[in-house]
Amino acid sequence: MHDTPDKTKPLAWITGANGLIGSHIAHSASAHAQGWRIRALVRDDFDLTDFPKVQRQFEADQPQLVIHCAAMSDPTVCEMQLAQTRLVNREATFFLSGLAQDIPMIFFSTDLVFDGKHGHYTEEDEPLPLTVYARTKAEAEALVLANQRHSVVRTSLTVGKSPNGDRGIEEQLRHRWTKGDTVKLFDDEYRSPIPAEVTALATWELVLAKRPGLYHLAGSQRMSRLEIGRAIAERNPEWNPKIETCSLRDYDGPPRAPDTSLDCSKLQQLLSFPLIGLSKWLGFSATQPA
């Protein structure tokens, strides 16, 4: 027997709810956002680039909050599909922010808007994107932030369970290791990995704080790709992990930012809990029942 939605509560739209971050934000609402009804939007609901359909749905639902997680995020695919990437990441975000002009909106962006030359980036640092994906995100950020009711949250590599089992860092590594692959990992590319469940909790606290703006939301630990892989491998020896160290100096693919670690002290001041690093989260999760 299903509970009847409380129509007296305001409605929140969460786009990309079949993705890693969007699914955790939607699922955690019952615990952390009890004042809201949730519509968790996935691709089967409607295409976010079908603007007339999006507008009809928006006017019918009349949401009072939009959390926009949907995106084209595979950098290699984005490099090959420039027009589609721009449509999804920039234009659809701009259209949605226009519909939501009178209500709060949170748009999820990326640490990759930076060129990675120095790391520990703050919200005051100027974006210098290196790729199509990062450029469309940076352009969308500027459009969203033109509305003082709206927020941009830049995040980093994310760990956690996704609906399809293929979005979290550890899910991707598990898939490759369990089929026998040796995974090459950079020892000189740094990020600030964060668990999706932590992202979700922080997002709801940001909603409740009613302090719109630009925020960095990532783990407290700066780690190389190699360190991330080794930490996950140590936690999961049953996956038969095999790692080969490599360097950005030997990489000949699309541009990669060497250090996009984030300083999250601005958001940390609003949160009721400390943002943690990947190693601490893996240690904690190891003590929890599967």
Secondary structure, 3 states (H helix, E strand, C coil): CCCCCCCCCCEEEEECCCCHHHHHHHHHHHHHCCCCEEEECCCCCCCCCCHHHHHHHHHHHCCCEEEECCCCCCHHHHHHCHHHHHHHHHHHHHHHHHHCCCCCEEEEEEHHHCCCCCCCECCCCCCCCCCHHHHHHHHHHHHHHCCCCEEEEEECCEECCCCCCCCCHHHHHHHHHHCCCCEEEECCCEECCEEHHHHHHHHHHHHHHCCCCEEECCCCCCEEHHHHHHHHHHHCHHHCCCEEEECHHHCCCCCCCCECCECCHHHHCCCCCCCCCHHHHHHHHHCCCC
